[in-house]
Amino acid sequence: MPRRNRLIIPEVPLHIIQRGNNRLPCFFVQADYLVYLDLLRIAAEQASCSVHAYVLMTNHIHLLISPESCSSPAVMMKSLGERYVQYVNRRHQRIGTLWQGRYRSCLVQDEKYFFVCQRYIELNPVRAGMVAHPLDYRWSSYQANAYGEADNIVKPHALYSALGAEQSERECNYRALFQEEMPQAMLEQVRKATNGNAVLGSEEFIAQMAIASATDVMPRRQGRHRD
């Protein structure tokens, strides 16, 4: 079966997941996480991608980005992946591939599904049983989004900015999103969309994106919130 074409629309959020080869670790010591984050910052800036959320797990990573152009995500992930593999192989005296094929991704509809996806990403360590609360996990964007901790990678989406007039209000309202447990059906919807390089959103949005994919015509964005 031919693999699904990756659908990218400028400024529409994109959830990305990349796994270690055979689901083996891709981070081995604390320095690896720090190097990856620095390379992510550089690659995102060079490729014109805004990173809204991230988490680095032991054997995979999640990113939520808004690309400036259709080519931006591929440029970012290629640069990031190659540079990090070079570092790991040199640092840990290993050879061969580190990543399991191409990264997977899905378009994310604004409003409801944007925050669903952002919560899905930052709650990953909790679901994995690594910590009791996302605040306890160092290698994610939760501290920046929920408590305003300095992070030179995270760039708030317009929807995040709309959570409140002041930063303290935005952080408080963001933390409130995590007080309710995500339904299992919603978790499965995120997983299915991302693993299938599909679309996460309402039925109407999914249908619109299916038409865009089939005709190779990108629809213009509607209802975008700007600062």
Residue, then its C-alpha position, 0 to 999 in steps of 0.5 A: m500500500p502506498r504511503r499517504n502523502r504528507l499534507i502541509i498548509p502554511e500556518v496551520p499547526l502540525h503535530i509531529i512524532q519521530r521515534g527511535n529505530n525499533r523504538l530503541p532509545c534516542f536519548f541516553v544521558q542528560a546532555d543529549y536532551l540539551v543538545y537536541l533542544d538547542l538543535l531544535r531551536i536552530a533548525a526551527e528558526q532556520a526553517s521558519c517554524s514556530v514551535h508551540a509545544y514539545v516533549l522529548m521522551t526516551n525513545h521518541i519526540h513530539l512537536l507541535i509547530s506552525p510552519e511558514s511554508c509547505s517545505s518548512p517542516a521537512v527542512m526543519m526535521k531533516s536538519l535536526g535529525e541529521r545533526y542530532v544523529q551525527y552528535v549521538n554517533r560521535r558522542h556515544q561511539r555508535i554507527g548507523t541510523l537512529w530514527q525509525g524512518r520518516y517522521r509522522s505528522c498530522l494537521v491540527q485544526d484550530e480552536k478545540y483540537f489545538f489545545v487537545c494536541q498540546r495537552y496530549i504532547e505535554l501529558n505524554p510523560v504522565r501517561a507513560g508513568m514517568v511522572a505524576h504531573p507534567l510539571d515534574y518532567r523537565w524535557s517538555s514545554y509545559q513549564a513554559n506554557a503553564y508557568g512562564e518559565a524561560d524557554n527560547i524554543v517555545k513561541p505561543h500560538a495566537l490561540y494561547s495568546a487569546l487565553g487572557a489579556e495578561q501573561s499570568e491570566r494566560e498561564c492560569n487558564y492554560r493550567a486549567l486545561f489540564q485539570e480534566e482527564m482527556p477521554q480515551a477516545m480523544l487520545e486514540q483520535v490524536r494517535k490515529a491521525t498522527n500515525g496515519n499522516a492524516v488530519l485532526g479536527s472536525e468532520e468538516f475540516i477533515a473533509q476540506m483537507a481531503i479535498a485539498s489533498a486530492t486536488d492539490v489545492m490548498p484552501r485559504r485559512q479561515g478564522r485565524h486569530r492574530d495578536 
